[in-house]
Every structure is written in C-alpha cells, then in structure tokens.
Amino acid sequence: MDGLGAFVAVMVAVLDVIAIVHVWRSRIETGRKVVWSVVIVVAPVIGLICWALAALRIGKVRL
C-alpha cells in the first residue's frame, strides 16, 4: 500500500501544480487567483475538485 499511497500523493501534487498554473494564466482578477491558489494549496484534494468543477465549461460558477 505504501507504493500506491505515494503514487496517489504524487498525482495529487502534480494536478495541484497544473491547477495553480491554470488559475494564474486565466483572465480572472488577481484577488480571485490568490483565493483559488490558497484553496488548492490548503485543501489539495477538495480544492482541486472544486476548482475543476468551477473551471469546466459545464461549471456554472464564475471564477
């Protein structure tokens, strides 16, 4: 299980970095960028899921 846990941790970290890069390349205001970045860093899995739902084209939330 240690190998699987390490793999999942690395994948979450990589996806978090991708999400943060996407946030900072977007056209949203700087304040929102900071908030999204903090949420993604503080709560990696939940923040990543929330960001993905909001960032998808089907998402109804305005980033």
Biopython code that builds the backbone (N, CA, C, O; Angstrom):
import numpy as np
from Bio.PDB.StructureBuilder import StructureBuilder

atoms = [
    (1, "MET", "N", (0.806, -1.202, 0.000)),
    (1, "MET", "CA", (0.000, 0.000, 0.000)),
    (1, "MET", "C", (0.847, 1.264, 0.000)),
    (1, "MET", "O", (0.384, 2.306, -0.463)),
    (2, "ASP", "N", (2.061, 1.203, 0.500)),
    (2, "ASP", "CA", (2.892, 2.405, 0.535)),
    (2, "ASP", "C", (3.184, 2.921, -0.867)),
    (2, "ASP", "O", (3.219, 4.130, -1.097)),
    (3, "GLY", "N", (3.393, 2.005, -1.797)),
    (3, "GLY", "CA", (3.656, 2.421, -3.169)),
    (3, "GLY", "C", (2.453, 3.102, -3.788)),
    (3, "GLY", "O", (2.591, 4.099, -4.496)),
    (4, "LEU", "N", (1.268, 2.563, -3.519)),
    (4, "LEU", "CA", (0.037, 3.164, -4.052)),
    (4, "LEU", "C", (-0.220, 4.531, -3.426)),
    (4, "LEU", "O", (-0.602, 5.477, -4.115)),
    (5, "GLY", "N", (-0.010, 4.626, -2.123)),
    (5, "GLY", "CA", (-0.201, 5.904, -1.442)),
    (5, "GLY", "C", (0.748, 6.971, -1.951)),
    (5, "GLY", "O", (0.358, 8.125, -2.125)),
    (6, "ALA", "N", (1.995, 6.587, -2.192)),
    (6, "ALA", "CA", (2.981, 7.527, -2.721)),
    (6, "ALA", "C", (2.593, 7.969, -4.126)),
    (6, "ALA", "O", (2.727, 9.141, -4.478)),
    (7, "PHE", "N", (2.113, 7.024, -4.921)),
    (7, "PHE", "CA", (1.691, 7.356, -6.282)),
    (7, "PHE", "C", (0.532, 8.346, -6.275)),
    (7, "PHE", "O", (0.531, 9.317, -7.031)),
    (8, "VAL", "N", (-0.451, 8.095, -5.419)),
    (8, "VAL", "CA", (-1.612, 8.989, -5.318)),
    (8, "VAL", "C", (-1.171, 10.374, -4.842)),
    (8, "VAL", "O", (-1.648, 11.386, -5.355)),
    (9, "ALA", "N", (-0.274, 10.421, -3.876)),
    (9, "ALA", "CA", (0.216, 11.705, -3.363)),
    (9, "ALA", "C", (0.937, 12.494, -4.458)),
    (9, "ALA", "O", (0.751, 13.705, -4.576)),
    (10, "VAL", "N", (1.746, 11.820, -5.244)),
    (10, "VAL", "CA", (2.460, 12.490, -6.331)),
    (10, "VAL", "C", (1.471, 12.982, -7.387)),
    (10, "VAL", "O", (1.616, 14.088, -7.908)),
    (11, "MET", "N", (0.476, 12.171, -7.701)),
    (11, "MET", "CA", (-0.513, 12.578, -8.698)),
    (11, "MET", "C", (-1.311, 13.793, -8.226)),
    (11, "MET", "O", (-1.575, 14.704, -9.011)),
    (12, "VAL", "N", (-1.691, 13.811, -6.960)),
    (12, "VAL", "CA", (-2.415, 14.965, -6.421)),
    (12, "VAL", "C", (-1.526, 16.208, -6.474)),
    (12, "VAL", "O", (-1.997, 17.289, -6.829)),
    (13, "ALA", "N", (-0.259, 16.064, -6.127)),
    (13, "ALA", "CA", (0.663, 17.207, -6.165)),
    (13, "ALA", "C", (0.822, 17.731, -7.587)),
    (13, "ALA", "O", (0.813, 18.942, -7.804)),
    (14, "VAL", "N", (0.966, 16.843, -8.541)),
    (14, "VAL", "CA", (1.117, 17.256, -9.944)),
    (14, "VAL", "C", (-0.152, 17.959, -10.427)),
    (14, "VAL", "O", (-0.079, 19.002, -11.077)),
    (15, "LEU", "N", (-1.308, 17.390, -10.112)),
    (15, "LEU", "CA", (-2.575, 18.017, -10.517)),
    (15, "LEU", "C", (-2.773, 19.369, -9.839)),
    (15, "LEU", "O", (-3.323, 20.288, -10.446)),
    (16, "ASP", "N", (-2.332, 19.502, -8.589)),
    (16, "ASP", "CA", (-2.417, 20.794, -7.899)),
    (16, "ASP", "C", (-1.560, 21.844, -8.599)),
    (16, "ASP", "O", (-1.993, 22.982, -8.778)),
    (17, "VAL", "N", (-0.366, 21.471, -8.986)),
    (17, "VAL", "CA", (0.519, 22.415, -9.689)),
    (17, "VAL", "C", (-0.112, 22.823, -11.019)),
    (17, "VAL", "O", (-0.095, 24.001, -11.379)),
    (18, "ILE", "N", (-0.663, 21.864, -11.743)),
    (18, "ILE", "CA", (-1.326, 22.173, -13.016)),
    (18, "ILE", "C", (-2.498, 23.123, -12.785)),
    (18, "ILE", "O", (-2.685, 24.077, -13.540)),
    (19, "ALA", "N", (-3.282, 22.864, -11.751)),
    (19, "ALA", "CA", (-4.434, 23.724, -11.454)),
    (19, "ALA", "C", (-3.988, 25.139, -11.108)),
    (19, "ALA", "O", (-4.580, 26.109, -11.580)),
    (20, "ILE", "N", (-2.953, 25.261, -10.293)),
    (20, "ILE", "CA", (-2.470, 26.595, -9.907)),
    (20, "ILE", "C", (-1.925, 27.341, -11.121)),
    (20, "ILE", "O", (-2.165, 28.540, -11.267)),
    (21, "VAL", "N", (-1.201, 26.653, -11.984)),
    (21, "VAL", "CA", (-0.703, 27.295, -13.206)),
    (21, "VAL", "C", (-1.879, 27.755, -14.071)),
    (21, "VAL", "O", (-1.855, 28.852, -14.629)),
    (22, "HIS", "N", (-2.891, 26.920, -14.176)),
    (22, "HIS", "CA", (-4.080, 27.294, -14.962)),
    (22, "HIS", "C", (-4.774, 28.508, -14.357)),
    (22, "HIS", "O", (-5.210, 29.403, -15.081)),
    (23, "VAL", "N", (-4.875, 28.538, -13.039)),
    (23, "VAL", "CA", (-5.500, 29.684, -12.363)),
    (23, "VAL", "C", (-4.731, 30.956, -12.682)),
    (23, "VAL", "O", (-5.343, 31.969, -13.021)),
    (24, "TRP", "N", (-3.415, 30.933, -12.583)),
    (24, "TRP", "CA", (-2.628, 32.143, -12.785)),
    (24, "TRP", "C", (-2.528, 32.557, -14.247)),
    (24, "TRP", "O", (-2.182, 33.701, -14.539)),
    (25, "ARG", "N", (-2.824, 31.648, -15.164)),
    (25, "ARG", "CA", (-2.841, 32.007, -16.588)),
    (25, "ARG", "C", (-4.223, 32.466, -17.048)),
    (25, "ARG", "O", (-4.379, 32.933, -18.176)),
    (26, "SER", "N", (-5.215, 32.335, -16.185)),
    (26, "SER", "CA", (-6.566, 32.725, -16.559)),
    (26, "SER", "C", (-6.725, 34.249, -16.504)),
    (26, "SER", "O", (-5.839, 34.967, -16.042)),
    (27, "ARG", "N", (-7.872, 34.717, -16.985)),
    (27, "ARG", "CA", (-8.119, 36.159, -17.047)),
    (27, "ARG", "C", (-8.888, 36.689, -15.845)),
    (27, "ARG", "O", (-9.398, 37.809, -15.891)),
    (28, "ILE", "N", (-8.982, 35.921, -14.783)),
    (28, "ILE", "CA", (-9.709, 36.384, -13.605)),
    (28, "ILE", "C", (-8.876, 37.398, -12.832)),
    (28, "ILE", "O", (-7.672, 37.530, -13.052)),
    (29, "GLU", "N", (-9.533, 38.109, -11.926)),
    (29, "GLU", "CA", (-8.859, 39.134, -11.148)),
    (29, "GLU", "C", (-7.804, 38.504, -10.234)),
    (29, "GLU", "O", (-7.905, 37.333, -9.867)),
    (30, "THR", "N", (-6.803, 39.289, -9.879)),
    (30, "THR", "CA", (-5.701, 38.804, -9.051)),
    (30, "THR", "C", (-6.190, 38.297, -7.698)),
    (30, "THR", "O", (-5.690, 37.287, -7.203)),
    (31, "GLY", "N", (-7.146, 38.975, -7.100)),
    (31, "GLY", "CA", (-7.670, 38.541, -5.807)),
    (31, "GLY", "C", (-8.269, 37.145, -5.878)),
    (31, "GLY", "O", (-8.063, 36.330, -4.979)),
    (32, "ARG", "N", (-9.003, 36.871, -6.934)),
    (32, "ARG", "CA", (-9.591, 35.539, -7.116)),
    (32, "ARG", "C", (-8.505, 34.499, -7.372)),
    (32, "ARG", "O", (-8.610, 33.359, -6.920)),
    (33, "LYS", "N", (-7.467, 34.897, -8.094)),
    (33, "LYS", "CA", (-6.351, 33.980, -8.325)),
    (33, "LYS", "C", (-5.707, 33.573, -7.005)),
    (33, "LYS", "O", (-5.389, 32.404, -6.788)),
    (34, "VAL", "N", (-5.522, 34.556, -6.129)),
    (34, "VAL", "CA", (-4.916, 34.278, -4.828)),
    (34, "VAL", "C", (-5.811, 33.347, -4.018)),
    (34, "VAL", "O", (-5.329, 32.388, -3.414)),
    (35, "VAL", "N", (-7.103, 33.624, -4.003)),
    (35, "VAL", "CA", (-8.038, 32.791, -3.237)),
    (35, "VAL", "C", (-8.031, 31.362, -3.766)),
    (35, "VAL", "O", (-7.937, 30.420, -2.980)),
    (36, "TRP", "N", (-8.129, 31.179, -5.084)),
    (36, "TRP", "CA", (-8.119, 29.832, -5.646)),
    (36, "TRP", "C", (-6.812, 29.123, -5.341)),
    (36, "TRP", "O", (-6.814, 27.935, -5.017)),
    (37, "SER", "N", (-5.708, 29.828, -5.438)),
    (37, "SER", "CA", (-4.409, 29.211, -5.150)),
    (37, "SER", "C", (-4.319, 28.759, -3.698)),
    (37, "SER", "O", (-3.824, 27.669, -3.414)),
    (38, "VAL", "N", (-4.792, 29.589, -2.785)),
    (38, "VAL", "CA", (-4.766, 29.226, -1.358)),
    (38, "VAL", "C", (-5.671, 28.025, -1.106)),
    (38, "VAL", "O", (-5.292, 27.110, -0.374)),
    (39, "VAL", "N", (-6.848, 28.016, -1.695)),
    (39, "VAL", "CA", (-7.766, 26.882, -1.502)),
    (39, "VAL", "C", (-7.141, 25.597, -2.027)),
    (39, "VAL", "O", (-7.242, 24.557, -1.377)),
    (40, "ILE", "N", (-6.502, 25.648, -3.177)),
    (40, "ILE", "CA", (-5.881, 24.459, -3.762)),
    (40, "ILE", "C", (-4.714, 23.977, -2.912)),
    (40, "ILE", "O", (-4.509, 22.772, -2.769)),
    (41, "VAL", "N", (-3.947, 24.905, -2.348)),
    (41, "VAL", "CA", (-2.794, 24.514, -1.527)),
    (41, "VAL", "C", (-3.224, 24.014, -0.152)),
    (41, "VAL", "O", (-2.681, 23.024, 0.338)),
    (42, "VAL", "N", (-4.178, 24.676, 0.470)),
    (42, "VAL", "CA", (-4.591, 24.321, 1.827)),
    (42, "VAL", "C", (-5.381, 23.009, 1.848)),
    (42, "VAL", "O", (-5.182, 22.182, 2.737)),
    (43, "ALA", "N", (-6.263, 22.818, 0.886)),
    (43, "ALA", "CA", (-7.074, 21.602, 0.816)),
    (43, "ALA", "C", (-6.852, 20.966, -0.553)),
    (43, "ALA", "O", (-7.686, 21.123, -1.444)),
    (44, "PRO", "N", (-5.748, 20.254, -0.734)),
    (44, "PRO", "CA", (-5.353, 19.806, -2.073)),
    (44, "PRO", "C", (-6.425, 19.020, -2.836)),
    (44, "PRO", "O", (-6.702, 19.338, -3.992)),
    (45, "VAL", "N", (-7.013, 18.034, -2.235)),
    (45, "VAL", "CA", (-7.982, 17.209, -2.972)),
    (45, "VAL", "C", (-9.294, 17.958, -3.148)),
    (45, "VAL", "O", (-9.815, 18.037, -4.261)),
    (46, "ILE", "N", (-9.834, 18.506, -2.073)),
    (46, "ILE", "CA", (-11.108, 19.223, -2.146)),
    (46, "ILE", "C", (-10.963, 20.480, -2.998)),
    (46, "ILE", "O", (-11.834, 20.780, -3.814)),
    (47, "GLY", "N", (-9.877, 21.210, -2.815)),
    (47, "GLY", "CA", (-9.640, 22.411, -3.611)),
    (47, "GLY", "C", (-9.517, 22.093, -5.088)),
    (47, "GLY", "O", (-10.016, 22.835, -5.934)),
    (48, "LEU", "N", (-8.849, 20.984, -5.398)),
    (48, "LEU", "CA", (-8.693, 20.577, -6.790)),
    (48, "LEU", "C", (-10.043, 20.205, -7.406)),
    (48, "LEU", "O", (-10.335, 20.568, -8.546)),
    (49, "ILE", "N", (-10.852, 19.488, -6.652)),
    (49, "ILE", "CA", (-12.184, 19.106, -7.147)),
    (49, "ILE", "C", (-13.048, 20.347, -7.358)),
    (49, "ILE", "O", (-13.705, 20.474, -8.391)),
    (50, "CYS", "N", (-13.052, 21.257, -6.394)),
    (50, "CYS", "CA", (-13.852, 22.490, -6.522)),
    (50, "CYS", "C", (-13.395, 23.317, -7.713)),
    (50, "CYS", "O", (-14.216, 23.829, -8.474)),
    (51, "TRP", "N", (-12.084, 23.447, -7.873)),
    (51, "TRP", "CA", (-11.558, 24.212, -9.000)),
    (51, "TRP", "C", (-11.950, 23.550, -10.317)),
    (51, "TRP", "O", (-12.359, 24.232, -11.257)),
    (52, "ALA", "N", (-11.828, 22.224, -10.390)),
    (52, "ALA", "CA", (-12.158, 21.519, -11.627)),
    (52, "ALA", "C", (-13.628, 21.715, -11.980)),
    (52, "ALA", "O", (-13.958, 21.953, -13.142)),
    (53, "LEU", "N", (-14.505, 21.618, -10.996)),
    (53, "LEU", "CA", (-15.928, 21.814, -11.261)),
    (53, "LEU", "C", (-16.219, 23.237, -11.711)),
    (53, "LEU", "O", (-17.047, 23.451, -12.597)),
    (54, "ALA", "N", (-15.552, 24.203, -11.114)),
    (54, "ALA", "CA", (-15.786, 25.605, -11.473)),
    (54, "ALA", "C", (-15.141, 25.964, -12.808)),
    (54, "ALA", "O", (-15.658, 26.810, -13.537)),
    (55, "ALA", "N", (-14.025, 25.332, -13.130)),
    (55, "ALA", "CA", (-13.284, 25.694, -14.339)),
    (55, "ALA", "C", (-13.803, 24.998, -15.588)),
    (55, "ALA", "O", (-13.580, 25.472, -16.702)),
    (56, "LEU", "N", (-14.488, 23.887, -15.411)),
    (56, "LEU", "CA", (-15.011, 23.186, -16.578)),
    (56, "LEU", "C", (-16.030, 24.046, -17.307)),
    (56, "LEU", "O", (-16.683, 24.898, -16.705)),
    (57, "ARG", "N", (-16.156, 23.823, -18.562)),
    (57, "ARG", "CA", (-17.105, 24.600, -19.361)),
    (57, "ARG", "C", (-18.535, 24.386, -18.885)),
    (57, "ARG", "O", (-19.387, 25.257, -19.067)),
    (58, "ILE", "N", (-18.802, 23.246, -18.283)),
    (58, "ILE", "CA", (-20.156, 22.988, -17.794)),
    (58, "ILE", "C", (-20.400, 23.620, -16.428)),
    (58, "ILE", "O", (-21.533, 23.671, -15.948)),
    (59, "GLY", "N", (-19.325, 24.099, -15.809)),
    (59, "GLY", "CA", (-19.463, 24.721, -14.488)),
    (59, "GLY", "C", (-20.257, 26.014, -14.569)),
    (59, "GLY", "O", (-20.079, 26.802, -15.497)),
    (60, "LYS", "N", (-21.123, 26.227, -13.606)),
    (60, "LYS", "CA", (-21.956, 27.421, -13.583)),
    (60, "LYS", "C", (-21.339, 28.520, -12.728)),
    (60, "LYS", "O", (-21.838, 29.645, -12.714)),
    (61, "VAL", "N", (-20.254, 28.206, -12.011)),
    (61, "VAL", "CA", (-19.615, 29.166, -11.106)),
    (61, "VAL", "C", (-18.667, 30.044, -11.910)),
    (61, "VAL", "O", (-17.898, 29.555, -12.737)),
    (62, "ARG", "N", (-18.732, 31.316, -11.660)),
    (62, "ARG", "CA", (-17.805, 32.247, -12.316)),
    (62, "ARG", "C", (-16.531, 32.302, -11.511)),
    (62, "ARG", "O", (-16.544, 32.666, -10.335)),
    (63, "LEU", "N", (-15.422, 31.939, -12.146)),
    (63, "LEU", "CA", (-14.129, 32.026, -11.465)),
    (63, "LEU", "C", (-13.786, 33.459, -11.347)),
    (63, "LEU", "O", (-12.734, 33.799, -10.805)),
]
sb = StructureBuilder()
sb.init_structure("model")
sb.init_model(0)
sb.init_chain("A")
sb.init_seg("    ")
for serial, (resi, resn, name, xyz) in enumerate(atoms, 1):
    if name == "N":
        sb.init_residue(resn, " ", resi, " ")
    sb.init_atom(name, np.array(xyz, "f"), 0.0, 1.0, " ", f" {name:<3s}", serial, name[0])
structure = sb.get_structure()
